[in-house]
Every structure is written in structure tokens, then in C-alpha cells.
Amino acid sequence: MQSVLADLSVSITELKRNPSAVISGAGDEPVAILNNNRPTAYIIPAETYEAMFEILEDHYLGRLAMERLAEEGDKAVEVDIDELQA
């Protein structure tokens, strides 16, 4: 059985019937959209999506930085922050 990762859920039929009511009724909470009692999608507030996207982007950039550091090996250069302020 598939987990529903939200406290609120509605059927696709309910969503089609009145999408504005579903969104406004959810407030700041995610809503699981169910098809045959199984989650097929989630509606989340725009602020939540933006925050999740920023976290994923930060994670990706952190991994990219670590990979590049590993490629560089001992080529890393030490700098003084005062020298950069010109």
C-alpha cells in the first residue's frame, strides 16, 4: 500500500469539481490528490515549493562544489578575505 504524505486528501473528482475550494481549504498544508484511493499528485503552497526548490538547488550546488574540490586535489588555493576586498 502506498503512503499518503499529507494530512489532507481529496479525490480527483473533488478537485475537478471545485479546485479553488480545495486550494483555499488547504491553507498552508499540502493536499494529496487521490485516484482510486491512491495518491497520484500533491498540491503544495507556492512558498513551500519555492523553499523545497531552493533546498534542492543548494544540495546540488554543494555536491557540485565537493566534486570539483575532489577533482582539483591539492590545487586548492588559500586566500585572505581582506585581499579580495578591493
N, C-alpha and C positions, 0 to 999 in steps of 0.2 A: 504494500500500500504506500502511495506517495504522500509525503508530509505536506501539510499546508503551513507555509511560513508567514502567516498573518493571523491576527486575531479576528479580522473582519473578512467575510467572503460573500460573494454574490454569484448567481448563475449568469451565464452569457445572456440568457433571456431577460433577466432583470436589468442587466447593463444596457442591452439594446432598447428596452422599454423606456428607461429614464437615466441616461448616463450622467446628467448634471446632478441628479439627486444622489447617485452613488458617490460621486466625487465630493460633493459638499457634505454628505453624511459621514464620510470617512475622516474629515478634518485633516489632521497631520499623520494619520495612520495609513499603512499600506492596506490594500484590499486584494485578496486573492479572487481571481475570476475562475469559476469552476465550469467545466463541461463534463457532464455525466459524473458529477461529484469528484472530479479530479482537477487539480489546478492546471490551467493552461496558460495563464498570464497573471501578472501582478500590476496593479496601478499604484504608483507611489507619488507623493507630492514632488513638485519640481525641485524644491530646495533639497530634499533627500537625494534625488537623482544627481543633482549637481555636486553634492557633498561626496557621494559614492564615486562619481567620476573623478573628482579631484584626488581622492584616496588612491584609486586605481592608477591614475597618472603618476602620482608621487611614487607609488610602488614600482611602476615600470621604469621611471627615471632613476630610481635608486638602484635597481638591478642593472640597468644600462651603465651607470657610473661604476658599479662594482666590477662588471665585466671588462670595462675599459681599463680600470686600475689593474686588473689581473693581467691584461694584455701588455700593459706598459711595464710591468715588473718593477725594476729598480729605476725606471726612468722618471719617476715622480720627482717634482721639483719643489723644494721648500721655499716659501715666500714669506716676507714680512708684510703684514697688513698695512703698515704705515708707508711702505714703498709703493703700494697700489693706489694710494690716495694722492693723485697728482692733478 
